[in-house]
Amino acid sequence: MELDYIIPKVRETFGRLEFGKMIEEIREPSRNNNGRVASRRFSVFSDIQKADNIEIILPAVAGVKASIKQDSPIDLVNPRVIAVGYRVENQSFVKYECYADDIVKKDLTK
């Protein structure tokens, strides 16, 4: 059995999330290094995961998120976490990548 991804309990895992900024656009490879945007990586802040910013990877169709101001409360749409293993010399490590379908402003009227 292969583990594809983990669906986190957002409230317990991340707590209250606030928007940070777009970190990078990830492009598809092309001959002239001008491939189309495949996904975008964003940083978000958490009141539980305080040591590091959380990076969320969104598909390109989700857009740039220019309308969301920094430190605005947000919600993740369909988040999932993937464990990625890698090796440095004789040691192995795991990093976790968090993907979501979208980031939306939190509706504070609820």
All heavy atoms as an XYZ file, in Angstrom:
884
protein
N       0.843     -1.174      0.000
C       0.000      0.000      0.000
C       0.892      1.242      0.000
O       1.849      1.324      0.749
C      -0.896     -0.005      1.235
C      -1.857      1.156      1.256
S      -3.119      1.005      2.533
C      -2.250      1.606      3.945
N       0.560      2.182     -0.838
C       1.350      3.403     -0.959
C       0.590      4.576     -0.334
O      -0.621      4.704     -0.502
C       1.604      3.687     -2.438
C       2.516      4.853     -2.663
C       2.842      5.010     -4.138
O       3.116      3.996     -4.797
O       2.802      6.149     -4.608
N       1.310      5.413      0.387
C       0.721      6.593      1.002
C       0.822      7.749      0.017
O       1.917      8.197     -0.315
C       1.459      6.943      2.295
C       0.993      8.200      3.018
C      -0.449      8.046      3.495
C       1.906      8.499      4.185
N      -0.313      8.221     -0.492
C      -0.313      9.314     -1.462
C      -0.226     10.665     -0.766
O       0.563     11.507     -1.145
C      -1.571      9.271     -2.324
C      -1.557      8.077     -3.273
O      -0.454      7.656     -3.678
O      -2.639      7.578     -3.604
N      -1.080     10.870      0.241
C      -1.077     12.133      0.972
C      -1.857     11.989      2.268
O      -2.550     11.011      2.484
C      -1.650     13.276      0.123
C      -3.044     13.017     -0.408
C      -4.170     13.263      0.365
C      -3.238     12.536     -1.689
C      -5.437     13.028     -0.110
C      -4.503     12.305     -2.182
C      -5.603     12.549     -1.391
O      -6.856     12.304     -1.874
N      -1.704     12.992      3.118
C      -2.397     13.047      4.401
C      -3.316     14.261      4.368
O      -2.898     15.342      3.944
C      -1.394     13.201      5.558
C      -0.409     12.035      5.558
C      -2.100     13.329      6.895
C       0.843     12.296      6.362
N      -4.535     14.098      4.801
C      -5.443     15.236      4.903
C      -5.394     15.720      6.353
O      -5.853     15.027      7.255
C      -6.877     14.862      4.495
C      -6.887     14.405      3.032
C      -7.825     16.034      4.718
C      -8.201     13.893      2.540
N      -4.806     16.909      6.580
C      -4.647     17.378      7.961
C      -5.948     17.941      8.529
O      -6.809     18.423      7.792
C      -3.602     18.492      7.828
C      -3.820     19.038      6.461
C      -4.224     17.851      5.620
N      -6.087     17.854      9.839
C      -7.146     18.586     10.529
C      -6.595     19.999     10.703
O      -5.714     20.228     11.537
C      -7.464     17.939     11.877
C      -8.084     16.580     11.738
C      -8.420     15.992     13.092
C      -9.084     14.642     12.924
N      -9.399     14.029     14.200
N      -7.066     20.910      9.880
C      -6.454     22.237      9.772
C      -6.433     22.967     11.104
O      -5.422     23.525     11.502
C      -7.161     23.078      8.687
C      -6.598     24.478      8.636
C      -7.010     22.410      7.330
N      -7.528     22.980     11.834
C      -7.590     23.713     13.102
C      -6.567     23.170     14.099
O      -5.847     23.930     14.723
C      -9.009     23.626     13.667
C      -9.187     24.169     15.046
C      -9.444     25.631     15.204
N     -10.404     26.189     14.301
C     -10.253     27.390     13.747
N      -9.213     28.111     14.012
N     -11.155     27.863     12.944
N      -6.472     21.838     14.226
C      -5.549     21.241     15.187
C      -4.095     21.311     14.716
O      -3.180     21.476     15.520
C      -5.926     19.781     15.462
C      -7.224     19.597     16.219
C      -8.447     19.567     15.297
O      -8.289     19.742     14.069
O      -9.559     19.382     15.803
N      -3.871     21.157     13.418
C      -2.502     21.114     12.888
C      -1.894     22.500     12.735
O      -0.753     22.729     13.122
C      -2.492     20.406     11.514
O      -3.076     19.111     11.666
C      -1.076     20.255     10.998
N      -2.646     23.423     12.159
C      -2.111     24.741     11.840
C      -2.663     25.861     12.719
O      -2.076     26.929     12.801
C      -2.392     25.105     10.381
C      -1.821     24.132      9.398
C      -2.624     23.511      8.471
C      -0.469     23.830      9.395
C      -2.104     22.620      7.547
C       0.069     22.939      8.481
C      -0.756     22.336      7.560
N      -3.811     25.643     13.337
C      -4.422     26.706     14.128
C      -4.987     27.794     13.237
O      -5.511     27.525     12.168
N      -4.828     29.025     13.675
C      -5.319     30.175     12.905
C      -4.251     30.541     11.875
O      -3.094     30.751     12.218
C      -5.583     31.352     13.833
C      -6.342     32.487     13.206
C      -6.683     33.509     14.267
N      -5.466     33.957     14.931
C      -4.900     35.151     14.725
N      -5.446     36.015     13.942
N      -3.800     35.476     15.370
N      -4.651     30.611     10.614
C      -3.704     30.908      9.537
C      -3.866     32.339      9.045
O      -4.990     32.850      8.948
C      -3.922     29.956      8.359
C      -3.552     28.501      8.605
C      -3.977     27.642      7.418
C      -2.063     28.361      8.847
N      -2.734     32.972      8.750
C      -2.727     34.318      8.174
C      -1.869     34.303      6.922
O      -0.841     33.618      6.865
C      -2.182     35.339      9.168
C      -3.065     35.509     10.378
C      -2.502     36.496     11.388
O      -1.322     36.882     11.271
O      -3.245     36.865     12.303
N      -2.279     35.075      5.931
C      -1.589     35.123      4.651
C      -0.241     35.819      4.785
O      -0.119     36.837      5.457
C      -2.457     35.866      3.626
C      -1.932     35.799      2.225
C      -2.042     34.637      1.493
C      -1.332     36.897      1.644
C      -1.559     34.559      0.193
C      -0.855     36.842      0.343
C      -0.969     35.676     -0.368
N       0.769     35.282      4.145
C       2.099     35.899      4.116
C       2.327     36.579      2.783
O       1.965     37.726      2.591
N       2.888     35.820      1.830
C       3.150     36.375      0.500
C       3.403     35.231     -0.474
O       3.599     34.085     -0.069
C       4.361     37.292      0.529
C       5.658     36.579      0.868
C       6.831     37.536      0.859
C       8.114     36.777      1.185
N       9.282     37.614      1.138
N       3.420     35.571     -1.761
C       3.801     34.590     -2.761
C       5.328     34.498     -2.763
O       6.012     35.518     -2.802
C       3.309     34.968     -4.157
C       3.615     33.894     -5.169
S       2.900     34.148     -6.788
C       3.977     35.429     -7.401
N       5.847     33.282     -2.702
C       7.292     33.068     -2.669
C       7.851     32.886     -4.074
O       8.857     33.489     -4.430
C       7.640     31.839     -1.809
C       7.170     32.049     -0.382
C       9.132     31.549     -1.851
C       7.249     30.804      0.466
N       7.196     32.036     -4.863
C       7.717     31.775     -6.201
C       6.650     31.202     -7.113
O       5.665     30.640     -6.653
C       8.908     30.815     -6.166
C       8.533     29.392     -5.821
C       9.690     28.409     -5.935
O      10.530     28.570     -6.852
O       9.735     27.482     -5.129
N       6.886     31.369     -8.416
C       6.095     30.700     -9.433
C       6.914     29.527     -9.944
O       8.089     29.681    -10.259
C       5.777     31.639    -10.592
C       4.774     32.698    -10.242
C       4.380     33.543    -11.437
O       5.179     33.678    -12.390
O       3.267     34.078    -11.397
N       6.311     28.369     -9.997
C       6.985     27.173    -10.477
C       6.516     26.955    -11.916
O       5.327     26.794    -12.162
C       6.662     25.963     -9.592
C       7.084     26.268     -8.147
C       7.337     24.702    -10.114
C       6.446     25.413     -7.106
N       7.469     26.997    -12.855
C       7.139     26.910    -14.275
C       7.483     25.543    -14.842
O       8.396     24.881    -14.371
C       7.883     27.983    -15.064
C       7.459     29.380    -14.654
C       8.173     30.444    -15.482
N       7.641     31.750    -15.188
C       6.626     32.313    -15.824
N       6.055     31.678    -16.834
N       6.188     33.501    -15.492
N       6.736     25.170    -15.870
C       7.053     23.945    -16.590
C       8.325     24.169    -17.397
O       8.551     25.275    -17.885
C       5.907     23.568    -17.522
C       4.669     23.135    -16.787
C       3.540     22.759    -17.729
O       3.634     23.074    -18.936
O       2.585     22.156    -17.250
N       9.151     23.163    -17.535
C      10.387     23.329    -18.314
C      10.079     23.647    -19.782
O       9.111     23.147    -20.345
C      11.073     21.971    -18.204
C      10.374     21.227    -17.123
C       9.033     21.841    -16.953
N      10.922     24.498    -20.360
C      10.801     24.812    -21.782
C      12.184     25.138    -22.330
O      13.123     25.390    -21.579
C       9.846     25.982    -22.008
O      10.407     27.171    -21.511
N      12.293     25.188    -23.623
C      13.604     25.450    -24.243
C      14.105     26.856    -23.959
O      15.284     27.072    -23.809
C      13.526     25.234    -25.749
C      13.556     23.770    -26.099
C      13.679     23.599    -27.577
N      12.320     23.454    -28.089
C      11.964     23.586    -29.332
N      12.853     23.893    -30.245
N      10.725     23.415    -29.704
N      13.213     27.829    -23.880
C      13.641     29.215    -23.671
C      13.437     29.695    -22.230
O      13.431     30.886    -21.977
C      12.918     30.146    -24.645
C      11.405     30.092    -24.473
O      10.910     29.397    -23.596
N      10.687     30.806    -25.317
N      13.262     28.747    -21.302
C      13.064     29.073    -19.879
C      11.901     30.020    -19.642
O      11.914     30.828    -18.734
C      14.346     29.663    -19.256
C      15.407     28.616    -19.095
O      15.106     27.433    -18.991
N      16.658     29.035    -19.077
N      10.897     29.945    -20.491
C       9.720     30.794    -20.350
C       8.457     29.931    -20.382
O       7.477     30.288    -21.017
C       9.693     31.844    -21.473
C       8.774     32.986    -21.136
O       8.421     33.178    -19.979
N       8.377     33.734    -22.145
N       8.515     28.766    -19.719
C       7.387     27.848    -19.705
C       6.212     28.427    -18.943
O       6.337     29.377    -18.176
N       5.055     27.843    -19.135
C       3.861     28.350    -18.456
C       3.919     28.026    -16.966
O       4.565     27.060    -16.552
C       2.594     27.810    -19.094
C       2.293     26.380    -18.802
C       0.957     25.956    -19.426
N       0.638     24.609    -19.044
C      -0.042     24.282    -17.962
N      -0.484     25.213    -17.161
N      -0.284     23.019    -17.667
N       3.236     28.826    -16.167
C       3.207     28.639    -14.711
C       2.398     27.387    -14.398
O       1.249     27.249    -14.825
C       2.602     29.870    -14.011
C       2.462     29.626    -12.519
C       3.442     31.104    -14.280
N       2.996     26.461    -13.665
C       2.332     25.222    -13.271
C       1.730     25.341    -11.873
O       0.656     24.813    -11.601
C       3.309     24.061    -13.316
N       2.436     26.052    -10.979
C       1.950     26.221     -9.608
C       2.643     27.420     -8.976
O       3.601     27.955     -9.525
C       2.196     24.958     -8.782
O       3.563     24.656     -8.724
N       2.122     27.831     -7.820
C       2.712     28.941     -7.069
C       2.870     28.518     -5.618
O       2.031     27.804     -5.071
C       1.828     30.181     -7.160
C       1.778     30.766     -8.540
C       0.868     31.997     -8.594
N       0.895     32.588     -9.912
C       0.067     32.250    -10.897
N      -0.854     31.325    -10.711
N       0.163     32.844    -12.070
N       3.933     28.991     -4.985
C       4.224     28.675     -3.587
C       3.996     29.941     -2.756
O       4.527     31.003     -3.068
C       5.664     28.192     -3.462
C       6.051     27.713     -2.088
C       7.516     27.288     -2.031
N       7.851     26.304     -3.032
C       7.881     24.982     -2.827
N       7.610     24.511     -1.627
N       8.210     24.154     -3.783
N       3.224     29.806     -1.685
C       2.892     30.922     -0.801
C       3.359     30.616      0.617
O       3.366     29.459      1.036
C       1.381     31.157     -0.765
C       0.796     31.595     -2.075
C       0.429     30.677     -3.041
C       0.611     32.939     -2.344
C      -0.103     31.081     -4.251
C       0.076     33.360     -3.544
C      -0.280     32.426     -4.504
N       3.708     31.657      1.366
C       3.994     31.468      2.788
C       2.780     31.935      3.571
O       2.131     32.915      3.212
C       5.243     32.237      3.220
O       5.017     33.614      3.188
N       2.470     31.190      4.619
C       1.391     31.565      5.531
C       1.920     31.448      6.955
O       2.887     30.734      7.217
C       0.121     30.700      5.332
C      -0.440     30.867      3.944
C       0.379     29.245      5.614
N       1.296     32.168      7.855
C       1.705     32.177      9.257
C       0.678     31.426     10.089
O      -0.511     31.482      9.826
C       1.834     33.612      9.768
C       2.666     34.493      8.883
C       2.115     35.597      8.274
C       4.004     34.216      8.654
C       2.867     36.416      7.447
C       4.772     35.019      7.834
C       4.193     36.129      7.233
N       1.160     30.727     11.114
C       0.308     29.911     11.968
C       0.541     30.284     13.420
O       1.670     30.566     13.820
C       0.657     28.436     11.752
O       0.146     27.634     12.785
N      -0.531     30.278     14.215
C      -0.349     30.540     15.642
C       0.060     29.279     16.411
O       0.412     29.351     17.576
C      -1.591     31.188     16.257
C      -2.819     30.303     16.214
O      -2.814     29.293     15.484
O      -3.810     30.636     16.895
N       0.063     28.115     15.755
C       0.518     26.873     16.384
C       1.917     26.493     15.892
O       2.790     26.167     16.686
C      -0.480     25.724     16.119
C      -1.784     26.006     16.859
C       0.104     24.379     16.545
C      -2.859     24.975     16.651
N       2.141     26.526     14.590
C       3.446     26.207     13.996
C       4.283     27.484     13.973
O       4.478     28.101     12.936
C       3.265     25.668     12.571
C       2.366     24.478     12.470
C       3.003     23.218     13.005
O       4.217     23.090     13.071
N       2.170     22.266     13.383
N       4.797     27.907     15.115
C       5.449     29.214     15.250
C       6.908     29.226     14.787
O       7.441     30.262     14.438
C       5.378     29.694     16.693
C       3.963     29.966     17.140
C       3.912     30.404     18.563
C       2.471     30.623     18.984
N       2.357     31.034     20.353
N       7.585     28.091     14.801
C       9.011     28.074     14.489
C       9.290     28.409     13.029
O      10.270     29.050     12.716
C       9.602     26.707     14.828
N       8.433     27.982     12.127
C       8.648     28.183     10.698
C       7.359     28.670     10.049
O       6.268     28.355     10.504
C       9.047     26.878     10.014
C      10.349     26.325     10.539
O      11.317     27.104     10.613
O      10.396     25.128     10.874
N       7.537     29.415      8.955
C       6.377     29.718      8.131
C       5.959     28.441      7.432
O       6.774     27.569      7.163
C       6.711     30.780      7.083
C       7.026     32.121      7.709
O       6.708     32.367      8.864
N       7.650     32.977      6.948
N       4.707     28.340      7.119
C       4.204     27.185      6.395
C       4.146     27.578      4.928
O       3.707     28.673      4.590
C       2.805     26.798      6.910
C       2.897     26.421      8.384
C       2.225     25.668      6.078
C       1.562     26.316      9.063
N       4.611     26.701      4.069
C       4.540     26.962      2.640
C       3.440     26.114      2.034
O       3.380     24.906      2.254
C       5.884     26.661      1.968
C       6.971     27.616      2.412
C       8.284     27.388      1.693
O       8.385     26.461      0.863
O       9.219     28.150      1.972
N       2.573     26.775      1.279
C       1.444     26.123      0.636
C       1.663     26.202     -0.872
O       1.982     27.272     -1.396
C       0.115     26.821      0.993
C      -0.052     26.963      2.512
C      -1.066     26.107      0.363
C      -0.187     25.677      3.263
N       1.490     25.093     -1.568
C       1.633     25.064     -3.019
C       0.235     24.968     -3.630
O      -0.530     24.065     -3.293
C       2.508     23.872     -3.461
C       3.882     23.980     -2.786
C       2.624     23.824     -4.978
C       4.727     22.741     -2.900
N      -0.068     25.930     -4.495
C      -1.371     25.990     -5.167
C      -1.194     25.769     -6.665
O      -0.177     26.178     -7.233
C      -2.030     27.355     -4.973
C      -2.324     27.832     -3.562
C      -3.015     29.192     -3.612
C      -3.184     26.839     -2.822
N      -2.201     25.184     -7.324
C      -2.126     25.085     -8.783
C      -2.227     26.477     -9.407
O      -2.775     27.406     -8.803
C      -3.339     24.224     -9.144
C      -4.277     24.369     -7.997
C      -3.425     24.613     -6.786
N      -1.721     26.622    -10.620
C      -1.701     27.926    -11.293
C      -3.104     28.507    -11.465
O      -3.281     29.724    -11.388
C      -1.014     27.806    -12.646
N      -4.099     27.655    -11.648
C      -5.463     28.148    -11.870
C      -6.017     28.881    -10.653
O      -6.989     29.633    -10.766
C      -6.428     27.018    -12.284
C      -6.023     26.424    -13.619
C      -6.501     25.943    -11.220
N      -5.408     28.710     -9.480
C      -5.868     29.404     -8.272
C      -5.548     30.894     -8.320
O      -6.144     31.684     -7.588
C      -5.259     28.774     -7.026
N      -4.577     31.302     -9.140
C      -4.260     32.723     -9.292
C      -3.175     33.200     -8.339
O      -2.619     32.449     -7.554
N      -2.917     34.518     -8.421
C      -1.799     35.139     -7.710
C      -2.152     35.556     -6.283
O      -1.295     35.700     -5.445
C      -1.279     36.362     -8.510
C      -0.153     37.070     -7.788
C      -0.822     35.928     -9.883
N      -3.402     35.749     -5.972
C      -3.877     36.149     -4.634
C      -3.497     37.586     -4.278
O      -3.205     37.899     -3.128
C      -3.387     35.191     -3.537
C      -3.715     33.765     -3.792
C      -5.206     33.579     -3.871
C      -5.599     32.248     -4.409
N      -6.906     32.253     -5.013
N      -3.492     38.465     -5.260
C      -3.137     39.868     -5.021
C      -4.177     40.579     -4.151
O      -3.857     41.563     -3.487
C      -2.991     40.602     -6.353
N      -5.409     40.069     -4.120
C      -6.462     40.733     -3.339
C      -6.379     40.425     -1.844
O      -7.042     41.078     -1.043
C      -7.839     40.332     -3.867
O      -8.048     38.945     -3.661
N      -5.572     39.443     -1.448
C      -5.448     39.097     -0.032
C      -4.262     39.861      0.546
O      -3.135     39.721      0.088
C      -5.269     37.581      0.175
C      -6.437     36.815     -0.446
C      -5.158     37.262      1.658
C      -6.304     35.306     -0.335
N      -4.521     40.672      1.539
C      -3.469     41.473      2.172
C      -2.672     40.605      3.158
O      -3.199     39.653      3.731
C      -4.083     42.651      2.944
C      -4.940     43.556      2.089
C      -4.088     44.392      1.186
C      -4.952     45.403      0.464
N      -4.657     45.520     -0.929
N      -1.410     41.010      3.368
C      -0.567     40.293      4.322
C      -1.192     40.342      5.709
O      -1.773     41.344      6.105
C       0.826     40.895      4.357
C       1.794     40.060      5.154
C       3.234     40.517      4.986
O       3.500     41.518      4.359
N       4.145     39.770      5.559
N      -1.083     39.263      6.441
C      -1.614     39.073      7.800
C      -3.134     38.960      7.853
O      -3.713     38.982      8.935
C      -1.135     40.173      8.756
C       0.372     40.184      8.920
O       0.966     39.097      8.891
O       0.952     41.270      9.080
N      -3.804     38.827      6.696
C      -5.254     38.604      6.683
C      -5.544     37.156      7.054
O      -4.847     36.246      6.601
C      -5.841     38.878      5.298
O      -5.688     40.213      4.948
N      -6.586     36.914      7.852
C      -6.966     35.534      8.177
C      -7.412     34.798      6.910
O      -8.117     35.367      6.081
C      -8.130     35.689      9.149
C      -8.111     37.108      9.589
C      -7.419     37.895      8.539
N      -6.991     33.547      6.764
C      -7.315     32.766      5.568
C      -7.779     31.367      5.925
O      -7.601     30.903      7.054
C      -6.095     32.659      4.624
C      -4.913     32.010      5.347
C      -5.729     34.004      4.020
C      -3.815     31.531      4.437
N      -8.377     30.714      4.944
C      -8.721     29.298      5.016
C      -8.086     28.601      3.830
O      -7.917     29.198      2.757
C     -10.234     29.091      4.955
C     -10.925     29.388      6.267
O     -10.350     29.094      7.329
O     -12.052     29.922      6.233
N      -7.727     27.324      4.000
C      -7.213     26.509      2.913
C      -8.340     25.662      2.356
O      -9.143     25.108      3.119
C      -6.094     25.590      3.411
C      -4.877     26.265      4.012
C      -3.898     25.212      4.531
C      -4.200     27.160      2.995
N      -8.417     25.562      1.036
C      -9.427     24.737      0.382
C      -8.777     23.406      0.022
O      -7.800     23.369     -0.718
C      -9.969     25.435     -0.889
C     -10.964     24.548     -1.605
C     -10.589     26.778     -0.539
N      -9.311     22.326      0.568
C      -8.857     20.971      0.290
C      -7.345     20.789      0.513
O      -6.620     20.398     -0.396
C      -9.245     20.571     -1.142
C      -9.071     19.094     -1.402
O      -9.076     18.287     -0.486
N      -8.904     18.750     -2.665
N      -6.854     21.055      1.737
C      -5.408     20.887      1.987
C      -5.014     19.421      2.084
O      -5.809     18.579      2.486
C      -5.207     21.594      3.327
C      -6.509     21.418      4.018
C      -7.558     21.490      2.931
N      -3.778     19.140      1.682
C      -3.216     17.799      1.822
C      -1.707     17.921      1.989
O      -1.091     18.815      1.429
C      -3.585     16.906      0.651
C      -3.246     17.460     -0.671
C      -4.297     17.059     -1.721
N      -4.024     17.721     -2.975
C      -4.495     18.921     -3.312
N      -5.233     19.609     -2.488
N      -4.215     19.435     -4.477
N      -1.136     17.027      2.753
C       0.288     17.053      3.070
C       0.940     15.818      2.456
O       0.419     14.713      2.568
C       0.512     17.079      4.601
C       1.989     17.014      4.932
C      -0.122     18.316      5.204
N       2.091     16.044      1.822
C       2.836     14.959      1.197
C       4.211     14.879      1.855
O       4.879     15.894      2.030
C       2.982     15.204     -0.319
C       1.607     15.203     -0.973
C       3.887     14.169     -0.958
C       1.617     15.592     -2.426
N       4.634     13.671      2.218
C       5.966     13.461      2.775
C       6.930     13.186      1.626
O       6.672     12.337      0.777
C       5.959     12.282      3.741
N       8.026     13.940      1.595
C       9.032     13.790      0.537
C      10.354     13.413      1.189
O      10.880     14.157      2.013
C       9.196     15.109     -0.262
C      10.259     14.955     -1.336
C       7.870     15.550     -0.857
N      10.881     12.258      0.828
C      12.157     11.810      1.378
C      13.311     12.252      0.497
O      13.179     12.325     -0.719
N      14.434     12.557      1.131
C      15.634     12.917      0.390
C      16.863     12.519      1.203
O      16.764     12.235      2.384
C      15.651     14.408      0.029
C      15.701     15.354      1.209
C      16.894     15.942      1.612
C      14.550     15.676      1.913
C      16.940     16.805      2.687
C      14.584     16.542      2.992
C      15.781     17.100      3.369
O      15.828     17.959      4.439
N      18.003     12.490      0.526
C      19.230     12.024      1.149
C      20.315     13.088      1.040
O      20.456     13.746      0.017
C      19.683     10.761      0.451
C      20.870     10.105      1.066
C      21.210      8.884      0.299
N      22.223      9.261     -0.698
C      22.927      8.416     -1.397
N      22.708      7.134     -1.274
N      23.829      8.831     -2.241
N      21.077     13.265      2.100
C      22.269     14.104      2.107
C      23.400     13.231      2.631
O      23.387     12.840      3.802
C      22.090     15.363      2.986
C      23.377     16.158      3.034
C      20.924     16.210      2.509
N      24.323     12.894      1.749
C      25.410     11.973      2.047
C      24.857     10.666      2.604
O      24.099      9.999      1.931
C      26.450     12.625      2.951
C      27.161     13.789      2.287
C      28.213     14.423      3.160
O      28.521     13.881      4.236
O      28.740     15.466      2.745
N      25.179     10.304      3.856
C      24.723      9.033      4.428
C      23.428      9.153      5.209
O      22.990      8.178      5.810
C      25.786      8.465      5.378
C      27.090      8.185      4.701
O      27.272      8.506      3.531
N      28.014      7.584      5.420
N      22.836     10.319      5.266
C      21.656     10.523      6.099
C      20.414     10.725      5.234
O      20.487     11.312      4.157
C      21.852     11.734      7.001
C      23.026     11.569      7.954
C      23.238     12.808      8.793
O      22.977     13.919      8.368
N      23.729     12.611     10.004
N      19.304     10.267      5.752
C      18.043     10.479      5.045
C      17.154     11.397      5.874
O      17.213     11.404      7.112
C      17.343      9.148      4.774
O      17.088      8.478      5.987
N      16.362     12.182      5.189
C      15.491     13.171      5.819
C      14.131     13.136      5.157
O      13.973     12.616      4.059
C      16.078     14.583      5.682
C      17.438     14.738      6.292
C      18.586     14.536      5.533
C      17.583     15.068      7.631
C      19.846     14.685      6.085
C      18.839     15.205      8.192
C      19.973     15.012      7.419
N      13.162     13.718      5.832
C      11.820     13.865      5.282
C      11.417     15.315      5.413
O      11.624     15.939      6.455
C      10.793     12.981      6.032
C       9.384     13.238      5.542
C      11.145     11.519      5.884
N      10.878     15.866      4.339
C      10.264     17.190      4.425
C       8.814     17.025      4.031
O       8.448     16.093      3.310
C      10.982     18.211      3.546
C      10.802     18.029      2.076
C      11.477     19.152      1.316
C      11.229     18.982     -0.176
N      11.773     20.078     -0.945
N       7.981     17.893      4.533
C       6.554     17.813      4.272
C       6.140     18.988      3.403
O       6.468     20.133      3.704
C       5.779     17.820      5.597
C       6.100     16.620      6.439
C       7.083     16.662      7.406
C       5.436     15.414      6.226
C       7.397     15.543      8.160
C       5.750     14.296      6.978
C       6.727     14.368      7.946
O       7.031     13.257      8.680
N       5.435     18.692      2.304
C       4.924     19.729      1.422
C       3.415     19.772      1.565
O       2.757     18.734      1.547
C       5.310     19.438     -0.028
C       6.802     19.514     -0.272
C       7.176     19.264     -1.725
O       6.327     18.795     -2.509
O       8.329     19.541     -2.074
N       2.897     20.970      1.720
C       1.456     21.145      1.880
C       0.878     21.724      0.593
O       1.306     22.782      0.123
C       1.161     22.060      3.062
S      -0.607     22.167      3.431
N      -0.066     21.019      0.026
C      -0.751     21.442     -1.189
C      -2.192     21.785     -0.835
O      -2.762     21.224      0.099
C      -0.759     20.325     -2.234
C       0.604     20.023     -2.802
C       1.507     19.225     -2.116
C       0.991     20.542     -4.029
C       2.765     18.951     -2.635
C       2.247     20.274     -4.562
C       3.123     19.479     -3.856
O       4.356     19.212     -4.368
N      -2.780     22.698     -1.582
C      -4.191     23.035     -1.416
C      -4.737     23.427     -2.775
O      -3.978     23.775     -3.688
C      -4.367     24.172     -0.417
N      -6.051     23.377     -2.922
C      -6.670     23.798     -4.178
C      -6.750     25.309     -4.273
O      -6.742     25.869     -5.362
C      -8.066     23.195     -4.324
C      -8.006     21.682     -4.540
O      -6.944     21.177     -4.957
O      -9.012     21.015     -4.286
N      -6.855     25.982     -3.115
C      -6.946     27.442     -3.123
C      -6.736     27.973     -1.705
O      -6.808     27.228     -0.730
C      -8.321     27.885     -3.631
C      -8.318     29.278     -4.234
O      -7.279     29.977     -4.162
O      -9.345     29.681     -4.786
N      -6.460     29.272     -1.635
C      -6.423     30.026     -0.379
C      -7.501     31.086     -0.499
O      -7.544     31.810     -1.497
C      -5.055     30.708     -0.162
C      -3.943     29.668      0.042
C      -5.106     31.655      1.027
C      -2.542     30.278      0.115
N      -8.389     31.174      0.489
C      -9.456     32.166      0.461
C      -9.444     32.976      1.756
O      -9.011     32.482      2.799
C     -10.844     31.510      0.255
C     -10.935     30.854     -1.110
C     -11.138     30.492      1.344
N      -9.909     34.221      1.656
C     -10.043     35.038      2.860
C     -11.042     34.376      3.791
O     -12.080     33.879      3.355
C     -10.555     36.437      2.514
C      -9.548     37.320      1.873
C     -10.161     38.702      1.666
C      -9.265     39.598      0.880
N      -9.874     40.902      0.624
N     -10.730     34.402      5.065
C     -11.624     33.796      6.059
C     -12.835     34.703      6.222
O     -12.717     35.916      6.321
C     -10.901     33.633      7.382
C     -11.672     32.838      8.389
C     -10.820     32.585      9.603
C     -11.487     31.570     10.469
N     -10.966     30.243     10.276
N     -14.005     34.080      6.230
C     -15.252     34.816      6.450
C     -15.415     35.026      7.942
O     -15.747     34.098      8.683
C     -16.422     34.047      5.869
C     -17.733     34.816      5.966
O     -17.711     35.991      6.401
O     -18.771     34.247      5.603
N     -15.152     36.248      8.408
C     -15.193     36.534      9.844
C     -16.598     36.785     10.362
O     -16.784     36.972     11.563
C     -14.306     37.753     10.145
C     -12.825     37.553      9.798
C     -12.044     38.830     10.030
C     -12.228     36.405     10.574
N     -17.610     36.766      9.490
C     -18.984     36.997      9.929
C     -19.626     35.728     10.482
O     -20.686     35.790     11.058
C     -19.839     37.518      8.764
O     -19.853     36.552      7.705
C     -19.298     38.838      8.258
N     -18.996     34.575     10.289
C     -19.566     33.304     10.773
C     -19.280     33.113     12.224
O     -18.286     33.415     12.759
C     -18.997     32.126      9.986
C     -19.493     32.110      8.573
C     -18.935     30.895      7.881
C     -19.406     30.863      6.440
N     -18.898     29.726      5.722
